[in-house]
Amino acid sequence: MLPKNPNGCPYLFLAPMEGVGDRCFRKAMASIGGFNEAVTDFIRVPTNCHVQSLAKVYHADELGPIPLAAQIMGSDPDLMGAMAQELERKGAPRIDINCGCPSNTVTGRGAGSSLLKDPGFLNEVAKAVVQAVAIPVTIKMRSGFEDTSLFKENMLAAQESGVRYITLHPRTKAEGYGPPARWDLIAEAKAFLKIPVVGNGDILTVENALDMLKRTGCDALMVGRGCIINPFLLLQIQAHFSGVPFQPKWSDLLRYFEVYLAEMHPDAPAKLKVNKIKQLLSFQFKRNGDQQTLRSEILTPSTLDPQSYLEHALPLLKETWLDKII
């Protein structure tokens, strides 16, 4: 079972997110805290890979005392098992199998959510990883590829492979990120699976988190997009269960951006750095109606120097920031 804290708060995961949830984001989120464990953005395991070289991108101690699981994505059972072994040698506390990425460049190679087309092959890939290592293996899944016709078969195939638990993002590959996540499918999975289920999808507020727990009975929560919109969300969820009031500080948000900027590769082009910060700001404040009139100014850089850009953008957000983040 996944543990709860002494106040009854469920185990909280920071989700892996392609293109956004990289090391910079994870380190920035760790400066705020609130999550029990993080997961890397997927490490692609192509059929012609050298696992030792690919595994160099993973660093188990990246977040200090916060465990960092390694997520792998591929379709070759032997190579997936070999990669898991290499990551175990590098100190990974857990291996997570990506069975949900909807990108056409991924699914076209038979990986990610493509595995949901064939429960038997999904089981083969997952079992190869489970049998390759001594550390826990888990799997993150969508509810189906084109539809949910194989939903139960895929869930059972994953369970029978020996994974410790399943994280379910209840949208199909075809749905992408558009329609509301079908939390009823999380509840359905809980009803027939014997292993824990982690709920994921559309947790943007504390109320969403509590509602998911109530409606699905899931064992833990994984939050992704909600943490980009509000980096303090996981702390707010914890505060609800502790009963101790929590109020975010502007200085904490400033430190969040400072850490994010400091973790960018020193040789990365300045334009790329500014664009990554713009992406973060776009997510974080897109639900803030009072800021929409400023949005174009915030997201139009007056400079390509990352530090100068932050000095330009952040004051525009400060006036109504606290009211909207709580």
Secondary structure as GFF3:
##gff-version 3
##sequence-region A 1 326
A	DSSP	beta_strand	11	14	.	.	.	ID=ss1
A	DSSP	alpha_helix	23	32	.	.	.	ID=ss2
A	DSSP	beta_strand	37	39	.	.	.	ID=ss3
A	DSSP	beta_strand	43	45	.	.	.	ID=ss4
A	DSSP	alpha_helix	51	54	.	.	.	ID=ss5
A	DSSP	three_ten_helix	55	57	.	.	.	ID=ss6
A	DSSP	beta_strand	68	74	.	.	.	ID=ss7
A	DSSP	alpha_helix	77	89	.	.	.	ID=ss8
A	DSSP	beta_strand	95	99	.	.	.	ID=ss9
A	DSSP	alpha_helix	104	107	.	.	.	ID=ss10
A	DSSP	three_ten_helix	112	117	.	.	.	ID=ss11
A	DSSP	alpha_helix	119	132	.	.	.	ID=ss12
A	DSSP	beta_strand	137	144	.	.	.	ID=ss13
A	DSSP	alpha_helix	151	161	.	.	.	ID=ss14
A	DSSP	beta_strand	166	172	.	.	.	ID=ss15
A	DSSP	alpha_helix	183	192	.	.	.	ID=ss16
A	DSSP	beta_strand	197	200	.	.	.	ID=ss17
A	DSSP	alpha_helix	206	216	.	.	.	ID=ss18
A	DSSP	beta_strand	220	223	.	.	.	ID=ss19
A	DSSP	alpha_helix	225	229	.	.	.	ID=ss20
A	DSSP	alpha_helix	233	242	.	.	.	ID=ss21
A	DSSP	alpha_helix	250	262	.	.	.	ID=ss22
A	DSSP	alpha_helix	270	285	.	.	.	ID=ss23
A	DSSP	three_ten_helix	289	291	.	.	.	ID=ss24
A	DSSP	alpha_helix	292	299	.	.	.	ID=ss25
A	DSSP	alpha_helix	306	325	.	.	.	ID=ss26
###
